[in-house]
Amino acid sequence: MRRGTPAHDSVAPDDALRALVRFAARIAVGADHDLREGAAECVAAASPVAWVEEVLLQSYLICGFPRTLNATREWRRVSGTPAPTVDRDPRPAAAWRVDGERTCAIVYGDVYGKLRENMRALHPALDAWMIDEGYGKILARPGIPLTVRELCIVAACLASGQDRQLHSHLQGALNAGVAPAAVRGVLDALAGVASPAELDRGRLLFERVVGKP
């Protein structure tokens, strides 16, 4: 088991999760009608509302603010779910650094130290933002398992052709406790959302990840 892996935090791709990862992929690349279809799939599959809301929020990090706004607007219209009056995350901003380091260490496992070195070599601000903003403020939020977050990031990276980040988060899903069969099930669920070429590339990449010594 890799350092920091929570063995209890496993996940299997049921209909609710399949709809959620398909929505995550559509947020990354889809037009408004794709977003509406993705939101409707989540409603029909009874994807947990808290999970959908968190995937929308984390899309701000993965896909950018405009896509997050468009997707959230369509989710509100299709689902009829009102926005909460206040953010449900009770953590103070001072907790983001500690939470970010912990969460990033789970996702990157044995290569966490090398990741931090590489990010500082790009720019120290990017390293700080990755930890404080990315893994602390956003990906360490409560309300959804890290396993589900990672699978939704996999879906967004695959659909948008971000192969370097896809590789990292395929490994990150395993590090967080997702079984290889469950990752394969999630990749299969993206048929019809991602292109066949993207799916083939993602599957080949995952088998290389699984086959690493």
N, C-alpha and C positions, 0 to 999 in steps of 0.2 A: 504494500500500500504506500502511495506517495505521501510525503509530508503534508499534514494538514487535511487529509481527505476524510470527510465525515461519512463513515461507512453506512450510517442509517439513512442518509439523504438520497435515496434512490428514486427513480421515476420510471414509469412504463407509459408508452404512447397509446393512451386510450383516445376516444373520439374528441374529448374536450381538449386534450393536449395537441392532437393533430390539427384541430381548427386553430388553436393558438399559434402554433409555429407557422402555419400557412398565412395567418394574419401578419405575423412578424415579417415574413418574406415580402408580402404585399406592401407593407409600410415602407420597406426599403426601396422598392422599384415601381410600385403600382400607380395607376391613375385613380381618380376619384371613384370610378365605377368598380375598380378592383378593391379599393378600400371598403366600399359599401358591401361588396360580396364577402370580403373577409370578416367584417363585423357581423354580418348575418349568419355566417357559418359558426362563429363563436356563440351567438345567441342560440342557434338551433342545437348545438352540441353541449349547451350548458357549461361552457368554459367558465370557471370561477371569475366573477366580476373583478375581484381584487387582483387576480392574475392579469386579466386583460388591462386593467388600469396601470399596473406596474410595467407591463411590456410597452404600453404606449409611452410612459414616462422614460423608460430606458432607451427608447428609440431616439430621443433627443440626443443621446450620446452616440448611438450607432449610426443613425441616419440623418441627423441634423434637425434643426428647429422647424423649418418649413414643413417637412414631411410629418413630423410629430403633430404639428397643429392641424394639418389637413386630416390625418388619420383620427385624431381625437374628435374633431368636429363630426366626421362621419360615424364614429362609434356612438357619440351622444345622440345623433339623429336616428340611427338604426335601432339601437338598444333601448332608447328612452331612459337610460341611466343618467341621472343628474350628476353634476360635479359635486364632490364633497365641499362643504362650506369651509373646511380647514384641511391642511395636509395632515394625514394620519401618521406621518413619521415623527415619533416623539424625540428623536435624538437631537442634541445640540450640535451646532457646527463644529464644536471642539472635538467631537467624537469621530469626525470623518477620517482623520489621518490614521488613527488606530484601526478603525473598521476597514479602511481601504487597504492598509498593509496586510491585515489578516485575510481579507477576501482575495486579494491579488495573489498572496502566497498559496492559497488553496488552488486557484485556477492554474497557476504556472508551476506549482510543485517544485521539482528539483532545479528548474531553470529560473526560478524567481530572482535570485541574486544577479544572474547574467542579464535578465530583462532590465533590471534597474540600472545596471551599468550601461547597457545599450541606450536606454532612454536618456540618461544624463549626457551621453555622448552626442545625442541629437540636440538636446537643449535641457538645461536643468528645470526650466519652467514646465516643459512637457512631462518630465518625470513627476514633478509635484502635482500637476493637474491630473495626470493619470491616477495617482493614488488618492488625492483629496476629492477631486471632482468625480472621476470615473468610477473607481472601485469603492470609494467611501461614501460620497454623497448619493450616488445613483445605484450602483450594483449591490451595495450592502443594505439597501432599504429593506425593512420588514414587509411581510405580506405575501411573499412568493419564495419558494425554495430556490437556492442558487442553481440547482440542477436545471430547473425550468428556465431560469434566466439564460443559462449557458446554451441550452438547446434553441432558444429563440434568437440568440446572437448568431449561432451557427446558421440558422435559416436566413437571417438577414444578410450575413456575409456571403453565403452561397449565392443567393439571388442577385446580389449586387456585384458579384465577381471579385470580391476582396479575398483573394486566395491566401495571402500571407496571414491575415487575421482569421480566416476560416481554419487554417491549420492550427493556429494557437488555440482557438476555442473548441475545435474538435477534441484536442488533447485536454483542454480545460474541462469539458463535459465529463470526460473519463476521470480526471483528477477530482472533480466534485462529487463523484459517486454514481454516474450514469453507466449502466451496463452497455457493452458494445452492441448487443442486440437491440437495445432501446434506441441508441443513436442511429442504427441502420433503419429502424422503423420510422424515425423522424425524417430521415432523408427520403425514404419512400413516400412519406406523406406530402412531400413537396412537389410530387408529380402534378403537372397541370398548372403550377404556379411558377416554378423555375423551369428553364428550358431543359430539354433532354441532354444537351451538351453540358450544361452546368451541373445537372444531376450526376452524369457520368463522371465528370471531373471531381465532384465532391465525394462520390463513392470511392473512387480510386485513391484520393487523398486520404480518406479515412482508413482504408485498408493499409496504407503505408504507415499511418499513425499507430494503428493497432499492432502492426508487425514489427515495430521498432523494438530492439532488445531492451 
